[in-house]
Each structure stands twice: as structure tokens, then as C-alpha cells.
């Protein structure tokens, strides 16, 4: 825009809209800013809602980030609660608004308009889905209704449909409230951002906490039960009884206004925006869960409804409106979830995505402690790193464990953002003291393993390729007791301390795939073998990753 606007109207608050308003005020004292929010709260912590349902957060006021009075007093921003924007007239640059308590309809002109309507929970047309006792969780009133239903009906059984962030967090919090929980997920895993083998400990943790985990099954109908509860039937022909149901099947961008106004939408259903968060109309911006943006790893359009990107998008829209030239660089999907003491985190692309795109990539698995083993209470980290095969550039990472998880993923997330490689991780200088990490941090170790593979010092092979090893010898270099407790079929056991003395028993023309428990001893063995002329390869992640890929007792 050639001149600074005088009137900025924002549709929706929470993360993106509220951030846009506050940032715009910090850039301009003359801009008239109005937020229209159809609900009763302009800015609240919707990520905290499951924990309010679970009584982890007991005071609802703690969820309020800022109220209308704060916006008015601190920022001189007019917040109009329970005012729903019904339509946009792009030609006249006006919006039509309904004051919901009175039904009054009125128009407001704008010089700049920001759409931050968020996303709506998916409610597919399943028979009975609108019965009482079936809830989605998106707002503070939603959480109130769920809490009241549990109390008023003395609920003892719950079914959660969907194994994403909301589904897992609600499962945990309902268990915390003392309910018996069944979680139904249509896919063969929960937490879609992670690859299947990385969620094996998540599935185990759910089951260990009494959650009835039903994978590869989907709900086909809801019925009112004679006892006042609900019957939930599934594709597999199973009927589950419940006193309440939580729908956690994902969200869809809220684009009703944008679509009616003729703004361009993307293939994923979100509003298309440029790097300044402008829509196809240069007077209209859009931010938050309603938009599509570029994935910084793949370059593809994507829809990732996360709080961090929504806040950044709000700031960028405000700067663009106020005459600056910011650029939103895209999203990489950095996320974290807590579940019964486990932390599950990821950033960047997963292997499923890279396979779908046909990209050549490398990967490493490792299972280090979150700090040095000699300091008490070291907890293991299941870590996976993905990188570009040609030059080692980082593509993504995933980690699961009880401690130190988000710290490591945050490091990789920042490195990925800066275009770093596994060689940079190898040399990263990170905090070290015995209670916090190790001199070779797990992030360093991941970089070292990948760098060694790219240099040819210790090439990697993977358990998913086991059936195609084409005559390669499987060599287990663990101690005999470990081998007897469980090993890969057809593996030969030569403990690492004995390997040099038994090299003459090995065929120098036969490739050797080496494994130990988690990968370190196999690395040492691989170097011994390669320095003695053998074509040796390290099976990444060792026997522990094998069990995650195939199951604790499964054969490849």
C-alpha cells in the first residue's frame, strides 16, 4: 500500500489476531485498531485447555492471556466481544458485523483487514455425532462444558477419537480425572508427525497407563445407550461404551468469510497468502490456523496449525500493514507433546514425507542418555535424524523420551532453520555438565554418526532393508548374555572384545551388517572390520531400533 492505513480491522483474536493488533500498535500510535471476536474471550491459551479439563490447571483465569480491558488500557485497541463478522464487501472495503447479544447488524469500513478466524474441529458426518455427550475442544466454553458433563454425569468411561495432539493430551487428562479411556485411531499409529517406529514407546506408554488403544479402526456411528451413556461402533465391528466422547480428529481452516469474499484458497483448504501474509486482495491479510503457508523443507504448501507460527504471522502482517517489508520464511512444524511423563517432539520433514516426494535422504537412529550415565537418573532418548544424502543438509528430527527431548529438538530446529548440515551438528558447541548432558551431546552424536556415514568411515544400513540384504552376514557384537536374551534370526554372535581374534573366521568377500544394542559397539566393530578390508556396515540404532521397527518379538 502506498500510504499508511488509518483503520485496521482484525477478525478474530487468540494468537494471530491478538499478536497482530499488539504489534501494529507498537508500530503506530495513530492507527485505529479494532478486533472483532465472536466469542467471549479475545486472547486465551487454547493449548492449556486439556489441562484445565484434567484439573492440572484449576483456575480458569490462568488461561486468559489478555482481556478486552487490557487491550484498551495498555494498547488503545477496541475489542468487540460477541461481535461476529458476517461478510466482507471488498469493493466498498467494509465488513458487516452482528452484535450477537442484541442481533444488531452494522457495517465498518477498513483500510486494512486481517483475517484470523482460526480453525474448526473436524466433525465428519458420522451417524449420531451430534448426540449429547460428544465434544470437541477448541475454546474455554468447550472446556467448561466437558468439565460440567464429567461432574454432572459422574462420568467413568470416555472414548477419545483421534490420536493427534488433542487426542493424546485429552486421553492423559481424562485418565488424570480417574476415567477409563479408550483411544480410537484410524491410522496404524498415533502422532502422525512421527514415523511409525518412533511411536512404539508412545503406544507402550499409553497401554501401560491403562488406555485401551485401538489402532487401524474408525468410528462408524454413535448411539444413545439405555444406561444414559453412549455406544460407539467401529469399522472393526466393535462397540465401546462411554459416558462421554472427545473428538480429536484434527481441524479444518475456518474460511467461510474468505471463500464468500472470493479470496484465493489453496488445495489444503486454507487461505493462500504471500510472504507478507497478504491474501489475493492487497487490502486483506490473513494469519494463523486459517491459512496455508510454505513448508521450509519441502517448499510445498501446507497447513500446520501451531501457536508459534500463528504469533509470528500476526507480527509480520502488522509490519506489512505499517509499511515495512517483512517476510515469513515458512514453517517447519516444530512441535512437542507431553504424555504420561513422556515427551514427544519433532521438527522438519519425516521419512514418510521424504519417501512420498521421492527425495534421496539419509537417516540415523541413536538411543543416548539425556545426560552422562555416571550421574544418577540418566534417561534414554530415542532419536532419529534425517538429512540430505548429497551434502548432509538437515531435513528433520524426531525424539521421544522422559527428559531432555525438547532441548535437543530445539537445537536441531534452529540448525535446520539456518540451513545447517550434519557436519555442523558434529561441531556444535552445546552446554555440558554431568546433570545436563555429555561432552558429546546427543545432538553431536547424531551429527557424528551421519557425518561418518557420508564420509564412508562407517556406512549405515537400516532394519527396514533387512529382508533385502542380499547375502550379507548379520553380525551381532553384543555379549553372549545379551544375544541369548534376544537377537535377530540368522545373526552370528561375535562379541566385540573377541572380534579381532576371530577375523580369520569371516569371509572377506561377504558384506557384513553389524549391530549391537544401540549402535555404539557396532560402530567400533564396523571400523575394525573396514580397516581390515571387510565391507562392513552399521545397522543404525542397533537391536533397540530393530524391536521398534518389527516389535519386541517379531521377525523381519
JOZI-V192537 format. One record per pair of residues at least 24 apart in sequence whose ideal C-beta (glycine too) atoms are under 7 Angstrom apart, sorted by the first residue. I is the first residue (numbers start at 1). J is the second residue. D is the distance in Angstrom with one decimal. If there is no record, write none. Layout:
# JOZI-V192537
i:j:d
I:J:D
I:J:D
This chain:
# JOZI-V192537
i:j:d
1:282:6.9
4:28:7.0
4:322:6.5
4:323:5.7
5:31:6.9
5:111:3.2
5:112:4.2
5:321:6.3
6:31:6.9
6:32:6.2
6:111:5.3
7:32:4.9
7:109:6.4
7:110:5.4
7:111:4.8
8:32:6.9
8:33:4.8
8:111:7.0
8:112:4.9
8:321:6.2
9:34:5.3
9:36:6.8
9:95:6.2
9:108:6.1
9:110:4.3
9:113:5.2
10:34:7.0
10:35:4.7
10:36:7.0
10:114:4.5
10:116:6.2
11:36:5.4
11:85:4.8
11:114:6.9
11:115:5.1
11:116:6.2
11:117:5.9
11:257:6.8
12:37:6.4
12:116:3.7
12:117:4.7
12:118:5.9
13:37:4.7
13:42:3.8
13:43:5.2
14:43:6.1
14:44:6.6
14:46:6.5
14:118:6.3
15:288:6.0
15:307:5.2
15:310:4.0
15:311:5.2
15:314:6.9
16:116:4.2
16:287:3.6
16:288:3.1
16:310:4.1
16:311:6.8
16:313:5.5
16:314:4.2
17:114:6.6
17:116:3.3
17:288:7.0
17:314:6.5
18:42:6.3
18:43:4.2
18:66:6.6
19:311:4.6
19:314:3.2
19:315:5.7
20:114:5.3
20:116:6.8
20:287:6.1
20:314:3.7
20:317:5.0
20:318:4.7
21:75:7.0
21:77:5.2
22:75:5.8
23:314:6.5
23:315:4.5
23:318:3.8
23:319:6.9
24:318:3.9
24:321:6.3
24:322:6.2
25:75:4.4
25:76:6.6
25:77:6.1
27:318:6.3
27:319:6.7
27:322:4.2
28:322:5.4
33:77:4.7
33:78:6.9
34:78:4.4
34:80:6.5
35:77:6.4
35:79:4.8
35:80:6.9
36:80:5.3
36:83:4.8
36:85:5.2
36:97:6.1
37:79:6.8
37:80:7.0
37:81:5.3
37:83:6.9
38:82:6.7
38:83:6.7
38:84:3.9
38:100:6.8
39:139:6.1
40:81:5.7
40:82:6.3
41:140:5.7
42:66:6.8
42:67:6.7
42:68:5.7
42:71:6.5
42:79:5.0
42:81:6.5
44:140:5.7
46:138:6.6
47:307:5.9
49:137:5.5
49:143:4.6
50:137:6.6
50:166:6.7
50:169:3.9
50:170:5.1
50:173:4.9
51:173:6.2
52:143:5.0
53:143:5.3
53:146:5.2
53:147:5.8
53:170:6.9
53:173:5.3
54:173:2.6
54:174:6.9
54:176:4.4
54:177:5.8
55:176:6.8
55:177:6.4
56:173:6.7
56:176:6.7
60:140:6.8
63:140:6.3
85:257:6.3
87:257:7.0
87:260:6.2
88:113:7.0
88:257:5.9
88:261:4.1
90:261:5.7
90:281:5.6
93:283:6.2
112:283:6.1
112:285:7.0
112:321:4.7
113:283:6.2
113:284:4.7
114:285:4.6
114:287:6.5
114:317:5.6
115:257:6.4
115:258:6.0
115:271:6.6
115:284:6.6
115:286:4.2
115:290:6.3
116:287:5.1
116:288:4.8
116:290:7.0
117:254:4.1
117:257:6.5
117:290:5.1
118:254:5.5
118:288:5.9
118:289:4.7
118:290:6.1
119:251:3.8
119:252:6.1
119:253:5.3
119:254:5.6
119:289:3.7
119:290:6.4
119:305:5.3
120:251:6.3
120:252:5.8
120:254:5.2
121:247:6.0
121:251:5.6
122:249:4.6
122:250:5.0
122:251:6.3
122:252:5.8
123:247:6.4
126:219:5.8
126:220:6.9
126:221:6.2
126:222:6.6
127:221:4.3
127:222:6.8
128:221:5.5
128:222:3.3
128:223:5.5
129:222:5.9
131:222:5.5
131:224:6.0
131:230:6.6
133:230:5.6
133:243:6.9
133:244:4.8
133:245:6.4
134:222:6.2
134:245:4.5
134:247:6.6
135:244:6.6
135:245:6.9
135:246:5.7
135:247:6.8
136:247:4.6
137:166:6.0
137:170:6.6
137:246:6.6
149:244:5.5
150:177:6.4
150:244:6.8
153:243:5.6
155:179:6.1
155:243:3.8
155:244:5.3
156:180:6.4
156:243:6.0
157:241:6.0
157:242:4.8
157:243:5.1
158:242:5.7
158:243:6.7
158:244:5.3
158:246:6.6
159:184:6.5
159:232:5.1
159:240:5.4
159:242:4.2
159:245:4.9
160:246:4.7
160:248:5.9
161:219:5.5
161:245:6.5
161:246:7.0
161:247:5.4
161:248:6.2
161:249:5.9
162:247:6.8
162:248:3.6
162:249:4.1
162:250:6.7
163:190:3.1
163:191:6.6
164:192:6.6
164:248:5.9
164:250:6.1
165:337:5.4
166:248:4.1
167:248:3.3
168:337:5.9
168:339:5.2
169:337:6.8
170:246:4.8
170:248:6.1
171:206:7.0
171:211:5.6
172:339:5.6
172:340:5.7
175:209:5.9
175:210:6.6
175:211:6.7
180:210:7.0
181:211:5.0
182:212:4.1
182:214:6.4
182:240:5.2
183:211:5.5
183:213:5.4
183:214:6.8
184:214:4.7
184:217:5.8
184:219:6.1
184:234:6.4
185:214:7.0
185:215:5.3
186:217:6.8
186:218:4.1
187:216:7.0
188:215:5.5
188:216:5.0
189:215:6.8
191:337:7.0
191:344:5.9
193:333:6.3
193:335:6.3
193:346:4.9
193:350:6.2
194:344:6.9
194:346:5.7
194:350:6.5
194:398:5.0
195:350:5.2
195:351:4.8
195:352:6.1
195:384:6.9
195:398:6.6
197:545:6.8
197:548:4.4
197:549:4.7
198:382:6.5
198:384:5.7
198:398:4.9
198:400:6.0
200:548:4.2
201:342:6.8
201:382:6.2
201:400:5.3
202:339:6.5
202:342:6.5
202:344:6.0
202:400:6.4
205:339:6.2
205:340:5.3
205:342:5.1
209:340:4.8
251:289:6.6
251:305:5.8
253:289:6.4
253:290:4.5
253:291:7.0
253:303:6.2
254:290:5.2
255:290:6.0
258:286:6.8
266:292:3.9
266:301:5.2
267:301:6.6
268:292:5.4
268:301:6.4
268:302:6.7
268:303:4.4
269:303:7.0
270:303:4.8
275:327:4.2
275:328:5.3
276:316:6.6
276:320:3.9
276:326:6.5
276:327:7.0
277:313:5.5
277:316:5.4
277:317:4.1
277:320:6.3
277:328:6.2
278:320:6.7
285:317:4.3
285:320:6.8
285:321:6.7
287:313:3.9
287:314:5.0
287:317:5.2
288:313:6.3
293:328:6.7
293:330:5.7
293:331:5.5
294:330:4.0
295:330:6.1
295:331:6.4
296:329:6.1
296:330:3.9
296:331:6.6
296:332:5.0
297:332:6.0
297:348:5.0
297:349:4.5
297:395:5.7
297:396:6.6
298:349:6.0
298:353:6.6
298:357:6.3
302:331:6.8
304:331:5.0
304:333:5.1
306:335:6.2
332:413:6.7
332:416:6.1
332:417:6.8
334:409:6.9
334:413:4.4
336:406:4.9
341:402:5.7
342:400:6.3
342:401:7.0
342:402:6.2
343:401:6.3
343:402:6.9
343:405:3.8
343:406:6.0
344:400:5.2
345:399:5.4
345:405:5.0
345:406:5.1
345:409:4.0
346:397:6.7
346:398:4.3
346:409:6.6
347:396:6.3
347:397:5.6
347:409:5.4
347:412:5.8
347:413:4.0
347:416:6.1
348:394:6.8
348:395:5.5
348:396:3.0
348:397:6.4
348:416:5.2
349:386:6.5
349:395:5.0
349:396:4.3
350:396:5.9
350:398:6.8
351:386:6.2
354:386:6.6
354:395:6.7
360:389:4.4
360:390:7.0
361:386:5.7
361:387:6.6
361:388:6.3
361:389:5.7
361:395:6.1
362:387:5.2
362:389:4.9
362:450:6.2
362:453:6.3
363:462:7.0
363:540:7.0
364:446:5.8
364:449:4.5
364:450:5.0
364:460:6.5
364:540:5.3
365:540:4.6
365:541:2.8
365:545:4.5
366:442:6.8
366:445:5.7
366:446:5.9
366:449:6.3
366:518:6.7
366:519:5.9
366:541:6.5
367:518:4.2
367:541:6.7
367:544:5.3
368:442:4.3
368:445:5.7
370:401:6.5
370:403:4.5
370:404:3.2
371:434:6.2
371:435:5.8
371:436:5.7
371:437:5.4
371:438:6.4
372:434:5.0
372:438:4.9
375:434:4.0
375:435:5.5
379:403:4.3
381:405:6.4
381:408:6.8
381:442:5.6
383:408:6.9
383:442:5.8
383:446:5.9
385:446:4.4
385:450:6.1
387:422:5.1
387:450:5.5
391:421:6.4
392:421:4.0
392:422:4.2
392:423:5.7
392:450:6.4
392:451:6.8
392:454:5.4
393:419:6.7
393:421:5.1
394:420:5.7
394:421:6.5
394:422:6.8
408:442:5.5
408:443:5.3
411:443:5.0
412:443:6.5
422:447:4.7
422:450:3.8
422:451:5.1
422:454:7.0
423:447:6.9
423:451:5.3
426:451:4.8
458:523:5.4
458:526:4.7
458:527:6.3
458:538:5.2
459:537:5.0
460:537:6.6
460:538:5.5
460:540:4.7
461:513:5.5
461:537:4.4
461:539:5.7
462:540:5.7
463:539:6.3
463:545:5.9
463:546:4.9
463:549:4.6
464:549:6.2
466:556:4.4
467:556:5.8
469:513:5.9
471:510:6.8
472:510:6.9
472:511:4.0
472:512:6.5
472:513:4.8
473:510:5.3
473:512:4.8
473:513:6.9
474:513:5.5
475:512:5.2
475:513:6.8
475:514:4.8
476:515:6.0
477:514:6.1
477:516:5.2
477:521:5.3
477:522:5.9
477:525:4.5
478:516:5.2
478:517:5.9
478:521:7.0
482:517:6.5
488:546:6.2
489:555:5.7
496:521:4.8
496:524:6.2
496:525:5.5
499:525:5.7
499:528:5.8
500:528:6.4
503:532:5.7
506:534:6.7
508:533:5.8
508:534:6.0
511:535:4.6
511:537:6.9
512:536:4.6
513:537:5.3
513:539:5.5
514:538:5.6
514:539:6.5
515:539:4.0
515:542:5.3
515:543:6.0
516:542:5.0
517:542:4.9
517:543:5.3
517:544:6.0
518:542:4.3
518:544:5.3
